[in-house]
Amino acid sequence: MNFFKFNRAGALLRFRVMANIAGVLSLLLWLVYLPIKLTATNDNVPMAIRLIAVVHGFMYMIYVLTAFNYSLSVRKPFFSMLGYLAAGTLPIASFVADRRARAEFAAMTGGSQLPQ
């Protein structure tokens, strides 16, 4: 299983998984949590809705670590690495970063080592 291997393909797979998780949680944060939080009176937000922000915060930290690991494993330039790190903050950007990382990895390896 490539997920647990400490090579480029494993780093890409871990990054892709966390980019998708961070993207979904970011969408939930922007489209569910924030509208409810901003329209609630007296900070009366249900606990299930509050958990979206907490889970997003923890998962974003893991996303940053996996993006950093991927960027170092494929030797990305510094500003490109910052782009991958910042992609978890916007709802759609992490999905774009996932597609871009996969395309760059395929070009770098000739498509032979792409994880499924």
C-alpha positions, 0 to 999 in steps of 0.5 A: 500500500503506497499510503504508508510508504515514505517515497514520492508516490506515498507523499503524493497519495497522502497529499491528495487524500488530505487535500480532498478532506481539507477541501470538503471541510473548507466547503462545510466551513464556508457554506454551512458553519459561517452563515449559521454562525453569522446569523445566529443570535446570542451565539446560539449555534448547535454543537454539531455545527461548531464541530465543523470548525474544530475538525477543520482546524485539526485537519488543516494542520495535518494538511499543512504537514502533508503538503510540506512533506509532498513539496519536500519529497518532489523538491518544489521551489519555496513559493510553489510550496507556499501555494500548496500550503495556502491552498487549504484555506480556500474552499476550491483551491485544495481541489485545484492543488490536488489536480495540479500536483497529480499532473506535475507528478505524472509529468515528472515520472512519466505517469508510471508511478502514479498512485491509484 
